[in-house]
Amino acid sequence: MLNIWVLGPETDNEDSDGDDKLDTREKRKLTETEDNDQPKKKKKRKKTKMSDVVAREDTEALSPQQLIDAINKQLHSKLSPVEFDEIQLSDKHFCACGSHNSGLAAYFKSVAPTWEKMLKKVKDHKGSPLVLIVTSAATRATDLIRDLKDVKTKKCKIAKLFAKHIKLKEQEKLLQKSTVHIGVGTPNRMQALLDSGSLSLKQTKLVLLDWTWRDLKLRRLIDVPETRTDLWSLLTSHVIPGVKKGHMHIGLY
C-alpha cells in the first residue's frame, strides 16, 4: 500500500516576518539619515542683560587701574610703541578715587580739603582753572555746577565748558579775560578751548572724571563712542602730559 502525502501550499509566515524586520530596519536607517541630513539647531547664547552689567560694574570699587585698563584696551593698537609708552599711567599719577555713592560735593572736599587756602595762593592766570571736571553731557555738567554750590563763593568762579547754548568764540573771549577756579564741561569743548589756547592747564592741580554717572541709556563717560574718542584725545594731548610733569593728578568719582 502506497502512502500518498498531500502537500498543501507553503506558508509565507516565516518569510513575511523576515521581510517585516527588514522593512523596519530600512525605515530606521532612512529616518536616521534624514535626521543627520537636517542642520542641527545652534543653541542660542543667553544675552547679557545691561542691568546685570551695570550691577557688576557698580559694585566694583573705583581705582586708577580702571582708567589705565581702558586706555590700554582702546589705544594700544592705535599708537606706536613710543607714543603708547608716553601715555602710560601709574597710581602715583592719581589722587584718591571716590565711591559709587559719593556725590561730587563730598568727593571734591575729600580731594581738595584746603580749598580756601588754594584759592588764596592761586595766581591771576586767565583761563587756567585749579580744578577741571570732565563729564559726558552738557545737562550733566549743569547739574554738577549746582552740586558745587557750597564750594562756589565770591572768590571762586566756575566756568561752563560745554557747547549747549554757548558759542565757542564767546567762551574763548570769556576765558581770555577772566580768572576761573573750576572748569566743568565735556571733553569735546574742553579740547577745542585748549587747542585754541584760551583754556590752559598751567595752574590746574586736579582733573576729575565723572566716571560712574550713567545717562538714561545707562551709559558712562567711556561707553558713548563719540564721547570716549573725545576723552582719549583730551587725555593724551593735554592732561597726561601735564600729569607726567608732576603738577597735576587725575581723580575718578
C-alpha positions as CSV (number, residue, x, y, z in Angstrom):
1,M,0.0,0.0,0.0
2,L,1.3,3.3,-1.0
3,N,1.3,6.2,1.4
4,I,0.4,9.3,-0.5
5,W,1.3,12.6,1.1
6,V,-0.8,15.5,0.1
7,L,1.4,18.6,0.1
8,G,-0.6,21.8,0.8
9,P,0.5,25.3,-0.2
10,E,3.6,26.5,1.6
11,T,3.0,29.2,4.2
12,D,4.8,32.5,4.0
13,N,4.8,33.4,7.7
14,E,8.5,33.0,8.2
15,D,9.4,34.9,5.1
16,S,6.9,37.6,5.8
17,D,8.2,38.0,9.3
18,G,11.7,38.4,7.9
19,D,10.5,40.9,5.3
20,D,8.8,42.9,8.0
21,K,12.0,43.0,10.1
22,L,14.0,44.2,7.0
23,D,11.4,46.9,6.3
24,T,11.6,48.1,9.9
25,R,15.4,48.3,9.7
26,E,15.4,50.1,6.4
27,K,12.9,52.6,7.8
28,R,15.1,53.2,10.8
29,K,18.1,53.8,8.6
30,L,16.2,56.2,6.3
31,T,14.9,58.1,9.4
32,E,18.4,58.3,10.9
33,T,19.8,59.5,7.5
34,E,17.1,62.2,7.2
35,D,17.8,63.3,10.8
36,N,21.5,63.5,10.1
37,D,20.9,65.5,6.9
38,Q,18.9,68.1,8.7
39,P,21.1,71.0,10.1
40,K,21.4,71.0,13.8
41,K,19.9,74.0,15.5
42,K,22.5,76.0,17.3
43,K,21.9,76.7,20.9
44,K,21.2,80.4,21.5
45,R,23.6,82.1,23.8
46,K,21.9,83.9,26.6
47,K,22.3,87.6,26.1
48,T,23.9,89.5,28.9
49,K,21.4,91.9,30.3
50,M,22.5,95.5,30.6
51,S,21.2,95.6,34.1
52,D,23.5,92.7,35.1
53,V,26.5,94.6,33.6
54,V,25.6,97.8,35.5
55,A,25.1,95.9,38.7
56,R,28.5,94.2,38.4
57,E,30.3,97.4,37.4
58,D,28.6,99.5,40.1
59,T,29.8,97.2,42.8
60,E,33.4,97.3,41.8
61,A,35.5,99.7,43.9
62,L,36.9,102.6,41.9
63,S,40.6,102.5,41.3
64,P,43.2,104.1,39.0
65,Q,43.5,100.7,37.3
66,Q,40.1,101.1,35.7
67,L,41.2,104.1,33.7
68,I,44.6,102.6,33.0
69,D,43.0,99.4,31.6
70,A,40.5,101.4,29.5
71,I,43.3,103.4,27.9
72,N,45.4,100.3,27.2
73,K,42.5,98.5,25.7
74,Q,41.4,101.3,23.4
75,L,44.8,102.9,22.4
76,H,47.3,100.1,22.4
77,S,46.8,99.1,18.8
78,K,46.3,102.7,17.6
79,L,49.6,104.2,18.7
80,S,53.2,103.4,18.0
81,P,55.2,101.8,20.9
82,V,56.9,105.1,21.6
83,E,53.6,107.0,21.6
84,F,51.9,104.4,23.8
85,D,54.8,104.4,26.3
86,E,54.3,108.2,26.6
87,I,50.8,107.9,27.9
88,Q,51.3,105.1,30.4
89,L,49.9,106.0,33.8
90,S,50.5,104.6,37.3
91,D,49.0,105.0,40.7
92,K,51.3,108.0,41.5
93,H,49.5,110.0,38.8
94,F,46.2,109.8,40.6
95,C,44.6,111.3,43.7
96,A,42.2,109.3,45.8
97,C,39.2,107.9,43.9
98,G,35.6,108.4,45.1
99,S,32.9,105.8,45.5
100,H,29.7,105.0,43.6
101,N,27.6,106.6,46.4
102,S,29.7,109.7,46.9
103,G,28.4,112.9,45.1
104,L,30.7,115.5,43.6
105,A,30.5,117.9,46.5
106,A,31.6,115.3,49.1
107,Y,34.3,114.0,46.7
108,F,35.6,117.5,46.0
109,K,36.0,118.2,49.6
110,S,37.9,115.0,50.2
111,V,40.5,115.6,47.4
112,A,40.7,119.4,48.0
113,P,40.4,119.7,51.8
114,T,42.4,123.0,51.8
115,W,40.4,124.6,49.0
116,E,40.1,128.0,50.7
117,K,43.9,128.2,51.0
118,M,44.3,127.0,47.4
119,L,42.2,130.0,46.3
120,K,44.3,132.4,48.2
121,K,47.5,131.1,46.7
122,V,46.3,131.0,43.1
123,K,47.9,133.4,40.7
124,D,45.8,135.6,38.5
125,H,46.3,133.4,35.4
126,K,43.5,133.9,32.9
127,G,41.7,130.9,31.7
128,S,43.5,128.3,33.9
129,P,41.3,126.6,36.5
130,L,42.7,124.9,39.5
131,V,40.2,122.0,39.0
132,L,38.9,120.6,35.8
133,I,35.8,118.4,36.0
134,V,35.0,116.3,32.9
135,T,31.6,114.8,32.2
136,S,29.8,113.3,29.2
137,A,26.9,115.8,28.7
138,A,26.0,119.5,29.0
139,T,23.0,118.7,31.1
140,R,25.1,116.7,33.5
141,A,27.6,119.5,33.7
142,T,24.9,121.9,34.7
143,D,23.8,119.5,37.5
144,L,27.4,119.2,38.7
145,I,27.8,123.0,38.9
146,R,24.7,123.1,41.1
147,D,26.2,120.4,43.3
148,L,29.2,122.7,43.9
149,K,27.1,125.5,45.4
150,D,28.9,125.1,48.7
151,V,32.2,125.5,47.0
152,K,31.2,128.4,44.8
153,T,31.8,131.6,46.6
154,K,32.6,135.2,45.6
155,K,36.2,134.2,45.4
156,C,35.5,131.0,43.4
157,K,34.4,131.3,39.8
158,I,33.2,128.3,37.9
159,A,33.4,128.2,34.1
160,K,30.9,126.3,31.9
161,L,33.0,124.5,29.4
162,F,30.3,122.8,27.2
163,A,28.6,123.6,23.9
164,K,25.0,123.9,24.8
165,H,23.7,127.5,24.2
166,I,27.3,128.8,24.4
167,K,29.3,129.5,21.3
168,L,33.0,128.6,21.2
169,K,34.1,132.2,20.4
170,E,32.1,133.5,23.4
171,Q,33.8,131.1,25.7
172,E,37.3,131.9,24.3
173,K,36.8,135.6,24.9
174,L,35.5,134.9,28.5
175,L,38.4,132.7,29.4
176,Q,41.0,135.1,27.9
177,K,39.8,137.9,30.2
178,S,38.6,136.0,33.3
179,T,40.2,134.2,36.2
180,V,38.4,130.9,36.7
181,H,39.0,128.4,39.5
182,I,36.9,125.4,38.4
183,G,36.0,124.4,34.9
184,V,33.1,122.0,34.3
185,G,32.3,120.6,30.9
186,T,32.6,118.0,28.2
187,P,35.7,116.6,26.5
188,N,35.0,117.9,23.1
189,R,34.6,121.5,24.1
190,M,37.5,121.4,26.5
191,Q,39.7,120.0,23.7
192,A,38.7,122.8,21.4
193,L,39.4,125.5,24.0
194,L,42.7,124.0,24.9
195,D,43.7,123.8,21.3
196,S,42.8,127.5,20.8
197,G,44.9,128.4,23.8
198,S,42.1,130.2,25.6
199,L,41.9,127.4,28.2
200,S,45.1,126.5,29.9
201,L,46.2,123.8,32.4
202,K,49.2,125.7,33.8
203,Q,47.6,126.2,37.2
204,T,45.5,123.0,37.1
205,K,46.0,120.7,40.1
206,L,43.2,118.2,39.6
207,V,41.3,116.7,36.7
208,L,38.3,114.9,38.0
209,L,36.5,112.4,35.7
210,D,32.7,111.8,36.2
211,W,33.4,108.1,35.9
212,T,30.4,106.4,37.4
213,W,27.5,108.6,36.3
214,R,25.1,107.0,33.7
215,D,22.7,108.6,31.3
216,L,19.2,107.4,30.6
217,K,20.6,104.5,28.4
218,L,22.9,103.5,31.3
219,R,26.0,104.6,29.5
220,R,29.0,106.0,31.3
221,L,31.6,108.6,30.2
222,I,33.6,105.9,28.4
223,D,30.6,104.0,27.0
224,V,29.5,106.6,24.4
225,P,31.7,106.1,21.3
226,E,31.9,109.8,20.4
227,T,32.5,111.0,23.9
228,R,35.0,108.2,24.5
229,T,37.0,109.3,21.5
230,D,37.0,112.9,22.7
231,L,38.0,111.9,26.2
232,W,41.1,109.9,24.9
233,S,42.1,112.9,22.7
234,L,41.8,115.2,25.7
235,L,43.7,113.0,28.0
236,T,46.5,112.1,25.6
237,S,47.1,115.5,24.1
238,H,46.7,117.7,27.2
239,V,46.0,116.1,30.5
240,I,48.5,113.2,30.6
241,P,51.5,115.4,29.6
242,G,50.6,117.7,32.5
243,V,50.3,114.8,34.8
244,K,53.6,113.4,33.8
245,K,55.2,116.8,34.7
246,G,54.0,116.2,38.3
247,H,51.9,119.3,38.8
248,M,48.5,117.6,38.2
249,H,46.6,114.5,39.3
250,I,43.6,112.6,37.9
251,G,40.7,111.5,40.0
252,L,37.7,109.2,39.4
253,Y,34.4,109.5,41.2
